[in-house]
């Protein structure tokens, strides 16, 4: 008899196919195939002409579930929940709604990971996103070199062969560059603010 893991895998695959089929009945044509690929990771139904057009325009990578998709899911969930809480200012003043939104985004991103097929790129992106969201839950800076290094260690522990892959190197190199660039800009802004005169007083050079 199949194991529990095998039964779960079969159920998940059936759910993905049902979800894709239902989506394509609502959005017909090539648009529906692209929409199903962006959500479920199933790209087999996309016409070759559309795939060729995406390749020629340099947008073919958008169909691969990765950091862009995970970030969009998390930002959409967090933004929607915080916007909803904004209509209840009394509740917001008494509860950490930012943490509630981060926890909800983490749960939805975890669900999206499996619905999308849990490819290696999606796993890597989810781990990086999960560490940042957990940092928010514990009142830590979400985007730091420490969190990036921790995400890299987790990814390498799960899939060590990814270290030689271009996806791993490009993802972490780009994120490290963004963090370093923001740190430089923030330090420069702080130095500029410290040189401004306070109440008409002149600061010494």
C-alpha positions as CSV (number, residue, x, y, z in Angstrom):
1,X,0.0,0.0,0.0
2,X,1.2,3.6,-0.6
3,X,2.7,5.4,2.2
4,X,1.3,8.6,3.8
5,X,3.8,10.7,1.9
6,X,2.8,9.1,-1.4
7,X,-0.9,9.6,-0.7
8,X,-0.3,13.2,0.2
9,X,1.7,13.7,-3.0
10,X,-1.1,12.2,-5.1
11,X,-3.7,14.4,-3.4
12,X,-1.6,17.5,-3.9
13,X,-1.1,16.7,-7.6
14,X,-4.8,16.2,-8.0
15,X,-5.6,19.5,-6.2
16,X,-3.1,21.4,-8.5
17,X,-4.7,19.9,-11.6
18,X,-8.2,20.7,-10.3
19,X,-7.1,24.2,-9.5
20,X,-5.5,24.7,-12.9
21,X,-8.6,23.3,-14.7
22,X,-10.9,25.5,-12.8
23,X,-8.8,28.6,-13.5
24,X,-8.6,27.9,-17.2
25,X,-12.4,27.6,-17.4
26,X,-12.6,31.1,-16.0
27,X,-9.8,32.6,-18.1
28,X,-9.9,31.0,-21.5
29,X,-7.2,30.9,-24.2
30,X,-3.5,31.4,-23.8
31,X,-4.1,33.9,-21.0
32,X,-5.6,31.1,-18.9
33,X,-2.7,28.8,-19.6
34,X,-0.2,31.5,-18.5
35,X,-2.3,32.3,-15.4
36,X,-2.3,28.6,-14.5
37,X,1.4,28.4,-15.0
38,X,2.0,31.4,-12.7
39,X,0.0,29.8,-9.9
40,X,0.4,26.0,-10.2
41,X,3.7,25.9,-12.2
42,X,2.1,23.8,-14.9
43,X,3.4,25.2,-18.2
44,X,2.6,22.4,-20.6
45,X,-0.6,24.0,-22.0
46,X,1.1,27.3,-23.0
47,X,1.1,27.6,-26.8
48,X,4.5,27.5,-28.4
49,X,4.0,30.9,-30.1
50,X,3.5,32.5,-26.7
51,X,6.5,30.7,-25.2
52,X,8.6,31.9,-28.2
53,X,7.4,35.4,-27.7
54,X,8.3,35.3,-24.0
55,X,11.7,34.0,-24.9
56,X,12.4,36.7,-27.5
57,X,11.3,39.4,-25.1
58,X,13.4,38.1,-22.3
59,X,10.4,37.3,-20.1
60,X,10.4,33.5,-20.2
61,X,11.9,33.4,-16.6
62,X,8.6,35.0,-15.3
63,X,6.9,31.6,-15.8
64,X,9.3,29.9,-13.4
65,X,8.0,30.1,-9.8
66,X,10.8,31.9,-7.8
67,X,11.4,34.9,-5.6
68,X,9.3,37.3,-7.6
69,X,6.2,35.2,-7.2
70,X,6.8,34.5,-3.5
71,X,7.4,38.1,-2.8
72,X,4.3,39.2,-4.7
73,X,2.2,36.7,-2.7
74,X,3.6,37.8,0.6
75,X,3.3,41.5,-0.1
76,X,-0.2,41.1,-1.3
77,X,-1.3,39.2,1.8
78,X,0.5,41.5,4.2
79,X,-0.8,44.6,2.5
80,X,-4.4,43.4,2.3
81,X,-4.4,42.3,6.0
82,X,-2.9,45.5,7.2
83,X,-5.3,47.5,5.1
84,X,-8.2,45.6,6.6
85,X,-6.9,46.2,10.1
86,X,-6.6,49.9,9.3
87,X,-10.4,50.2,9.4
88,X,-10.3,49.2,13.1
89,X,-7.8,51.7,14.7
90,X,-8.8,50.7,18.2
91,X,-7.8,47.1,17.6
92,X,-4.6,48.2,15.8
93,X,-3.6,50.2,18.9
94,X,-3.9,47.2,21.2
95,X,-2.5,44.4,19.0
96,X,0.6,43.8,16.9
97,X,-1.2,43.7,13.6
98,X,2.1,43.8,11.7
99,X,3.0,40.4,13.2
100,X,-0.4,39.1,12.4
101,X,0.1,40.1,8.8
102,X,3.5,38.6,8.7
103,X,2.3,35.3,10.1
104,X,-0.6,35.2,7.6
105,X,1.8,35.9,4.7
106,X,4.1,33.1,5.9
107,X,1.2,30.6,6.0
108,X,-0.1,31.6,2.6
109,X,3.4,31.5,1.1
110,X,3.9,28.0,2.5
111,X,0.6,26.9,0.9
112,X,1.7,28.6,-2.4
113,X,5.0,26.7,-2.3
114,X,3.2,23.3,-2.6
115,X,0.5,24.5,-4.9
116,X,3.2,25.8,-7.3
117,X,4.9,22.4,-7.4
118,X,7.7,23.1,-4.8
119,X,10.4,23.4,-7.4
120,X,14.0,24.1,-6.2
121,X,13.8,27.8,-7.0
122,X,10.5,28.1,-5.2
123,X,12.0,26.3,-2.2
124,X,15.0,28.6,-2.1
125,X,12.8,31.7,-2.4
126,X,10.4,30.4,0.3
127,X,13.3,29.8,2.8
128,X,14.6,33.3,2.3
129,X,11.2,34.8,2.6
130,X,10.3,32.7,5.7
131,X,13.4,33.8,7.5
132,X,12.6,37.4,6.9
133,X,9.0,37.0,8.0
134,X,10.1,35.1,11.2
135,X,12.5,38.0,11.9
136,X,9.5,40.4,11.8
137,X,7.7,38.2,14.3
138,X,10.6,38.4,16.7
139,X,11.0,42.2,16.2
140,X,14.3,41.8,14.3
141,X,15.4,43.6,11.1
142,X,13.9,41.7,8.2
143,X,16.6,42.4,5.6
144,X,20.1,42.0,6.9
145,X,23.2,40.2,5.9
146,X,22.8,37.8,8.9
147,X,19.4,36.7,7.6
148,X,20.7,36.3,4.1
149,X,23.6,34.1,5.4
150,X,21.1,32.0,7.4
151,X,18.9,31.5,4.4
152,X,21.9,30.4,2.4
153,X,22.9,27.9,5.0
154,X,19.4,26.5,5.2
155,X,19.2,26.2,1.4
156,X,22.6,24.5,1.3
157,X,21.6,22.1,4.0
158,X,18.5,21.1,2.1
159,X,20.1,21.0,-1.4
160,X,23.9,21.3,-1.3
161,X,24.2,20.9,-5.1
162,X,22.5,24.3,-5.5
163,X,25.8,26.1,-4.6
164,X,27.1,25.6,-8.2
165,X,23.8,26.6,-9.8
166,X,23.3,30.0,-11.4
167,X,20.0,30.4,-9.6
168,X,21.5,30.2,-6.2
169,X,24.5,32.4,-7.0
170,X,22.4,35.1,-8.8
171,X,19.7,35.2,-6.2
172,X,22.0,35.6,-3.2
173,X,24.4,37.8,-5.0
174,X,21.6,40.2,-6.0
175,X,20.1,40.2,-2.6
176,X,23.4,40.8,-1.0
177,X,24.0,43.7,-3.3
178,X,20.6,45.2,-2.5
179,X,21.3,44.9,1.3
180,X,24.8,46.4,0.9
181,X,23.5,49.3,-1.3
182,X,20.7,50.1,1.2
183,X,23.1,50.0,4.1
184,X,25.5,52.5,2.3
185,X,22.6,54.8,1.4
186,X,21.2,54.7,5.0
187,X,24.6,55.4,6.5
188,X,25.1,58.4,4.1
189,X,21.7,59.7,5.0
190,X,22.4,59.5,8.7
191,X,25.7,61.4,8.3
192,X,23.9,64.1,6.3
193,X,21.3,64.4,9.0
194,X,23.9,64.7,11.7
195,X,25.5,67.6,10.0
196,X,22.3,69.7,9.8
197,X,22.1,72.6,12.3
198,X,19.7,72.2,15.1
199,X,17.7,75.3,16.2
200,X,19.9,77.6,14.3
201,X,23.1,76.4,15.9
202,X,26.1,75.8,13.5
203,X,27.8,72.4,13.6
204,X,31.5,72.2,13.6
205,X,33.1,70.6,10.5
